[in-house]
Amino acid sequence: MTDYSTIDFSGLAALSADEVVTHSYVRDIPLPSGKVLALITLDNDRDHTRPSTLGPNSLLEYGAALDALAVRAAAGEIQAVAVTGKPYILAAGADLSKVSDIPSRELAKQMAQLGHFTFGKMATIGVPTFAFINGLALGGGVEVALAADYRTIDSSIPALALPEVFLGIIPGWGGAYLLPNLIGIENALKVVVENPLKNNRTLKGQQAFDLGIADAIFGPASYLEQSLVWADEVLAARISVKRPNAPGKLERLVKWDAAISIARKMLESKIGSVAASPYAALDLLKAAKSGSAEEGFAREDDALADLISGDQFRASIYAFNLVQKRAKRPAGAPDKALAKPVTKVGVIGAGLMASQFALLFVRRLRVPVVITDLDQARVDKGLSYIRDEITALKDKGRIGSDEANRLSALVSGTTDKADFADADWVIEAVFEELGVKQDVFADVEKYVSDTAVLATNTSSLSVEQIGAKLAHPERLVGFHFFNPVAVMPLIEVVNTPSTDEATLSTAMVTAAKLRKNAVITRDTPGFVVNRILAKLLGEAMHAVDTGTPFEVVDNALKPFGLPMTPFELLELVGLKVGAHVLDTHHSAFPDRFFESPNLHKLAEHGKIFDRDSKGAIKGFDKTAVKIVADGGPGGTALTEAELLRRVEDGLADEIKRMLDDDVVHAAEDIDLCLILGAGYPFQMGGATPYLDRVGASERVFGDTFHHPPIVGTD
């Protein structure tokens, strides 16, 4: 076993010389029984907007505090030790900005070892130890608590989670060993793997308690006082702590490996096998079934060292920073003060997409929303959908009855566009055909005020051309949502040559109020996401058209780590929609984008895959295979390696052209759009870090998108 006390951590500490240190403040608290509990409060001396994090110097200070308490415990001065946090926060884990700067695998391993060395002191302090989870606890903050003998939790905490897998690493300070041995393998899989991959889902206080992470739960009004009384009762043996979720012998013999096997198959079916961190976490959780804590910690040391020094963690941190920082300060956004107030919204159309818009606008803006369509029957159908969805939110406990009634009352429908006269914002969701959209806007402009903003949700048409019949095209902006509207976080805000600053500002402010991330793009075919997907899907379909089997195409593109194959994506968006998007891009860029008559035939057939009654893929549909075999233009089938390189180089070329043409301002905006709008996984960092890593950028234009490239240290 590793003797952590022999490791020199000074080099690691020196790397974090500018660390905002989370201090370990100690005070003695007399308990009702007369015993003394030494309470450590983790506090970085900042307010709650800057959560306490655990860098090397913070860990060293915490370790020193525990060492001093061990001496006092041996002298009989204290009978217990507890750790808690500053108001609202226990700890938010490691300072990821510092971890991502670690320059070698050796120092990465030391980062894991330092956490184990520090937290392990809890087990040897000589008296019972407690953790009082008083607030936000993420990553290492949870592992601080797991290292204690007993835990209480505040019922009001906003979030508890081990999000490491989401960020391309694993819980490496004890979590992957201690948690499954505390709450059982199935619960641990939920916390360590399942929740992080569900957009970083977190646990509330009651949920964490129900899983068995904490032994007692108290309300916020007197949380610390009740925790101290409870600790005193435990010390006096008047409370016997029971852990019903802790794994027994039968679980270790029968359930453990089976749960891991099921989880592995589920991962492979949902995310493929490119992402390293979920599978590393599975391996650690499987091994935690037996052996000592020291053996488990040594495995965590090596796994964390490998991941921190690898490409995927660097790409994950790049992606994390895009979503957490760049998305909140969109490039090219005008002054927010220019935005017009939006006190009423008009939605042109009452179909599914339009109804989703109306629901989102009324929920987030809480202003009157009116929908319109060609006849009252369609309007009534749209209203029924919206109100049913509001009722469903109430039934799920997402909103209360009063709010449900208010929201329903704010939504109305009409066939008379004169009812749009006082709307400040009007968005269309009609058929994706230029002439239809032009006529709709030319008509509605007769009724709306001179200051109303007009927004189009087009996914591929020219926004400028859509506004060609407007008297005031400066009020028109593209506002492209992704489906499903309520879930997907991206809006592409399309800035035409005519769009004025007030309109653009209103669009950006409105997107933020809808709790969406907006990226400003130029008015070019496909904008960002659809142009890149059209390149990817077009190359995949062209390969099939020229003789490459469906299976070869799917396998060739697995290194991209995408959540689904090109043909699964085509079926998801709709084969007719996909064919239309490819046609649009071929028309705009015929030298780089292929048309595919076969895709139109597949759209008429209706499917590419053969699926079972539950929708699971059984294989490729025989008729679909025959369609592409009979109808292709002919050519030479590509190998997996040839196709992968062709697609990589094609994407590098297209993205470079988009940046040269200022479709968006930087490669970071391309990646942000792909992560938020197309589900590109964090561990790939979007498209451009990957294209730099595999050499496509150098092959195509003799440079890289990032300087230096976003790569691991080893």
Secondary structure, 3 states (H helix, E strand, C coil): CCCHHHCCCHHHHHHCCCCCCCEEEEEEEECCCCCEEEEEEEECCCCCCCCCCCCHHHHHHHHHHHHHHHHHHHCCCCCEEEEEECCCEEECCCCHHHHCCCCCHHHHHHHHHHHHHHHHHHHHCCCCEEEEECCEEECHHHHHHHCCCEEEEECCCCCEECCHHHHCCCCCCCHHHHHHHHHCHHHHHHHHHHHHHCCCCCECHHHHHHHCCCCEEECHHHHHHHHHHHHHHHHCCCCCCCCCCCCCHHHHHHHHHHHHHHHHHHHHHHHCCCCHHHHHHHHHHHHCCCCCHHHHHHHHHHHHHHHHCCHHHHHHHHHHHHHHCHHHCCCCCCCHHHCCCCCCEEEECCCHHHHHHHHHHHHHHCCCEEEECCCHHHHHHHHHHHHHHHHHHHHCCCCCHHHHHHHHHHEEEECCHHHHCCCCEEEECCCCCHHHHHHHHHHHCCCCCCCCEEEECCCCCCHHHHCCCCCCHHHEEEEEECCCCCCCCEEEEEECCCCCHHHHHHHHHHHHHCCCEEEEEECCCCCCHHHHHHHHHHHHHHHHHCCCCHHHHHHHCHHHCCCCCHHHHHHHHCHHHHHHHHHHHHHHCCCCCCCCHHHHHHHHHCCCEEECCCCCEEEECHHHHHHHHHHCCCCCCCCHHHHHHHHHHHHHHHHHHHHHCCCCCCHHHHHHHHHHHCCCCHHHCCCHHHHHHCCHHHHHHCCCCCCCCCCCCC
